[in-house]
């Protein structure tokens, strides 16, 4: 995995160490730059296949597929149909807005 896509300490694997307020059973995901590109693309495009997401963002298909699986597990994207078509969720838009605000400082 590229260094820029390495999960930050306290992300994915450390979700069980949270105080257990019961808000969600999904792991908290710290967005990588790839995640930001994928979420921003899906927010603009509406929904798309992983291969087209990769093609339109300049990323490798295998990497996009693995990140979409992680984003899906975190509730930030969802499958539109039984096929591999994804779209961003409201939680994904919120995560993207929060992450973009941190980058604008």
Backbone bond lengths (Angstrom), bond angles and torsions (degrees), N, CA, C in turn:
res aa  C-N    CA-C-N  psi(-1)  N-CA   C-N-CA  omega(-1)  CA-C   N-CA-C  phi
1 X - - - 1.458 - - 1.519 107.81 -
2 X 1.353 118.84 135.23 1.452 121.22 178.87 1.519 111.18 -59.20
3 X 1.342 115.66 148.68 1.459 120.20 -177.24 1.524 111.81 -57.79
4 X 1.337 117.35 -35.63 1.464 119.82 -179.44 1.521 112.24 -69.26
5 X 1.347 116.71 -15.45 1.452 120.62 -179.34 1.516 112.79 -104.83
6 X 1.319 117.03 7.29 1.459 119.50 178.01 1.520 108.61 -70.05
7 X 1.334 117.99 133.75 1.457 119.77 179.02 1.522 110.72 -65.05
8 X 1.287 115.50 141.79 1.456 121.15 179.01 1.524 109.83 -74.99
9 X 1.341 117.01 154.28 1.464 119.06 175.79 1.528 109.92 -55.74
10 X 1.320 115.64 139.48 1.458 120.00 179.38 1.510 113.19 88.89
11 X 1.366 117.41 0.74 1.455 118.97 178.44 1.504 110.32 -94.39
12 X 1.309 117.89 -153.42 1.451 127.69 -171.71 1.518 116.06 -12.25
13 X 1.324 119.53 -64.26 1.449 122.00 -172.83 1.511 114.10 -70.89
14 X 1.323 118.75 -22.02 1.453 121.83 -176.50 1.518 113.39 -96.78
15 X 1.326 118.00 13.74 1.466 121.11 -176.24 1.519 111.82 -60.92
16 X 1.337 117.89 -29.76 1.460 119.72 -178.13 1.521 112.56 -72.94
17 X 1.346 117.38 -12.93 1.456 119.50 -179.49 1.526 112.76 -84.16
18 X 1.334 117.13 -1.95 1.458 119.99 177.83 1.521 109.36 -69.38
19 X 1.341 116.61 165.44 1.455 120.63 -172.68 1.528 114.63 -72.65
20 X 1.319 118.58 2.72 1.463 121.01 173.25 1.510 114.12 67.84
21 X 1.334 116.86 44.13 1.460 119.84 -179.53 1.523 112.44 -73.51
22 X 1.345 117.49 -3.38 1.459 120.55 174.14 1.508 114.84 80.03
23 X 1.349 118.71 10.51 1.457 120.26 -178.22 1.519 111.88 -65.30
24 X 1.349 117.87 -41.64 1.446 120.15 -176.66 1.519 110.10 -156.29
25 X 1.331 114.89 148.37 1.455 119.71 175.43 1.523 110.83 -89.55
26 X 1.320 116.86 -4.10 1.455 121.00 -177.79 1.530 109.82 -81.72
27 X 1.343 116.83 145.44 1.461 119.50 177.51 1.521 110.59 -69.54
28 X 1.319 116.16 145.87 1.459 120.85 176.25 1.518 107.06 -76.92
29 X 1.311 117.61 135.95 1.453 122.82 -176.57 1.515 109.41 -119.42
30 X 1.314 117.31 125.53 1.453 121.88 172.87 1.516 106.64 -85.20
31 X 1.324 116.98 124.63 1.459 120.77 -175.31 1.518 111.89 -69.04
32 X 1.331 115.47 134.18 1.455 121.74 171.10 1.518 107.99 -91.08
33 X 1.313 116.87 172.45 1.471 119.33 177.00 1.525 110.61 -64.15
34 X 1.327 116.22 -35.57 1.469 119.43 175.43 1.515 110.52 -62.18
35 X 1.346 117.09 -44.17 1.459 121.02 178.65 1.522 110.55 -58.27
36 X 1.321 116.59 -43.07 1.465 120.56 179.46 1.519 110.83 -61.25
37 X 1.323 116.72 -43.61 1.473 120.25 179.96 1.522 110.94 -64.68
38 X 1.332 116.54 -42.91 1.467 120.71 -179.47 1.525 110.18 -65.90
39 X 1.328 117.82 -46.79 1.469 121.27 -179.93 1.526 110.94 -62.96
40 X 1.324 116.90 -44.46 1.468 120.28 -179.58 1.529 110.27 -62.96
41 X 1.331 116.95 -42.03 1.462 119.92 178.36 1.523 111.14 -62.14
42 X 1.338 116.82 -48.87 1.465 119.42 -179.13 1.523 111.96 -65.74
43 X 1.327 117.05 -31.87 1.462 120.28 176.66 1.531 109.87 -63.88
44 X 1.326 116.80 -39.24 1.470 121.21 178.52 1.526 111.98 -76.08
45 X 1.333 116.77 -44.12 1.464 121.35 -173.25 1.520 113.34 -80.74
46 X 1.306 117.92 -26.02 1.456 121.51 -176.94 1.509 110.86 98.88
47 X 1.319 117.53 -69.47 1.464 122.29 176.52 1.518 107.51 -155.01
48 X 1.337 115.60 154.60 1.455 118.57 179.92 1.519 110.49 -167.44
49 X 1.328 115.09 163.72 1.457 122.95 175.19 1.532 109.33 -77.26
50 X 1.336 117.89 149.77 1.465 120.39 178.54 1.534 113.39 -53.86
51 X 1.311 118.23 -39.28 1.465 120.54 -179.83 1.527 111.54 -62.53
52 X 1.331 116.77 -38.83 1.464 119.77 178.49 1.529 111.20 -74.45
53 X 1.328 116.60 -34.84 1.468 119.58 174.63 1.521 108.41 -59.39
54 X 1.326 116.85 -47.13 1.463 121.21 179.76 1.529 111.03 -61.10
55 X 1.307 116.15 -47.88 1.463 120.95 -178.70 1.525 112.00 -59.82
56 X 1.317 116.24 -40.37 1.468 120.40 -175.77 1.526 114.22 -85.85
57 X 1.322 117.22 -6.87 1.466 120.39 177.73 1.520 112.27 -114.80
58 X 1.336 117.04 -5.29 1.463 120.29 179.64 1.522 113.47 76.70
59 X 1.322 116.70 21.93 1.461 121.46 -178.63 1.528 109.84 -107.27
60 X 1.332 116.06 161.98 1.462 120.88 176.88 1.525 110.04 -75.50
61 X 1.335 115.86 141.69 1.463 121.61 -177.46 1.528 111.39 -58.39
62 X 1.330 117.79 -46.52 1.468 120.35 -178.92 1.523 111.45 -59.26
63 X 1.326 116.16 -39.67 1.465 120.31 -179.83 1.530 110.80 -68.51
64 X 1.328 116.83 -42.73 1.466 120.84 177.86 1.525 110.11 -61.73
65 X 1.318 117.34 -43.62 1.470 120.36 179.35 1.518 111.41 -60.36
66 X 1.334 117.92 -42.75 1.469 119.90 -179.74 1.523 111.13 -68.34
67 X 1.326 117.49 -37.19 1.465 120.14 179.03 1.527 110.63 -71.63
68 X 1.330 117.99 -36.71 1.467 120.32 176.38 1.527 110.31 -63.62
69 X 1.323 117.75 -38.35 1.463 120.40 176.21 1.524 110.83 -61.78
70 X 1.340 116.84 -43.39 1.472 120.98 178.74 1.528 110.80 -66.52
71 X 1.326 117.13 -42.32 1.469 121.02 179.21 1.527 110.71 -66.53
72 X 1.319 116.75 -36.12 1.465 121.40 176.63 1.528 109.97 -65.11
73 X 1.312 117.15 -45.00 1.469 121.28 179.10 1.528 111.48 -62.07
74 X 1.325 116.38 -31.13 1.469 121.06 179.68 1.528 112.40 -86.94
75 X 1.335 117.58 -4.16 1.460 121.01 178.41 1.515 114.39 81.52
76 X 1.338 117.44 16.21 1.461 120.49 -177.61 1.521 112.78 -92.88
77 X 1.326 117.23 -20.17 1.465 122.90 169.82 1.515 106.75 -134.93
78 X 1.315 115.63 165.94 1.458 120.04 177.70 1.509 109.35 -144.73
79 X 1.312 115.34 153.65 1.458 120.75 175.36 1.531 107.80 -75.17
80 X 1.318 115.39 133.30 1.461 120.70 -178.61 1.523 110.51 -77.78
81 X 1.309 116.00 -40.49 1.458 122.11 -179.77 1.513 108.16 -133.37
82 X 1.299 117.50 -172.52 1.452 120.75 174.82 1.520 112.16 -67.66
83 X 1.312 116.35 -14.72 1.460 121.91 177.31 1.528 109.51 -79.01
84 X 1.293 114.68 -179.32 1.463 120.47 178.94 1.529 110.96 -89.99
85 X 1.310 117.22 55.78 1.461 122.35 175.56 1.524 106.69 -110.18
86 X 1.330 116.04 127.40 1.459 121.07 -175.37 1.513 111.50 -117.11
87 X 1.337 115.04 154.38 1.463 121.67 170.53 1.520 107.44 -141.08
88 X 1.322 115.40 158.03 1.465 120.73 179.93 1.531 108.62 -79.57
89 X 1.325 116.72 145.34 1.462 121.77 177.43 1.529 109.29 -95.82
90 X 1.319 116.21 173.14 1.470 120.12 175.39 1.526 110.31 -60.29
91 X 1.336 116.76 -38.96 1.470 120.68 177.91 1.525 110.56 -63.47
92 X 1.326 117.10 -35.89 1.461 121.17 177.48 1.513 112.05 -67.20
93 X 1.334 116.78 -40.98 1.472 120.06 176.47 1.523 110.91 -63.15
94 X 1.326 116.27 -41.27 1.465 120.66 179.16 1.531 110.98 -64.63
95 X 1.336 116.77 -43.21 1.468 120.69 178.51 1.520 110.69 -62.81
96 X 1.314 117.28 -39.11 1.457 121.50 178.65 1.514 110.41 -66.13
97 X 1.330 118.26 -43.33 1.471 121.44 177.34 1.518 111.21 -61.47
98 X 1.327 117.11 -45.05 1.462 120.57 179.57 1.519 111.33 -63.25
99 X 1.323 117.02 -41.62 1.451 120.89 -178.79 1.513 111.22 -69.30
100 X 1.331 117.70 -39.26 1.460 121.07 178.24 1.521 111.44 -64.51
101 X 1.320 117.07 -35.78 1.465 120.44 177.68 1.517 110.54 -62.89
102 X 1.317 117.62 -37.40 1.471 121.02 179.12 1.524 110.67 -66.90
103 X 1.324 117.85 -34.94 1.462 121.64 -179.83 1.518 112.09 -74.93
104 X 1.329 118.58 -21.45 1.467 120.43 -175.90 1.519 113.34 -82.59
105 X 1.333 117.51 -5.74 1.471 120.08 179.06 1.507 112.88 -69.25
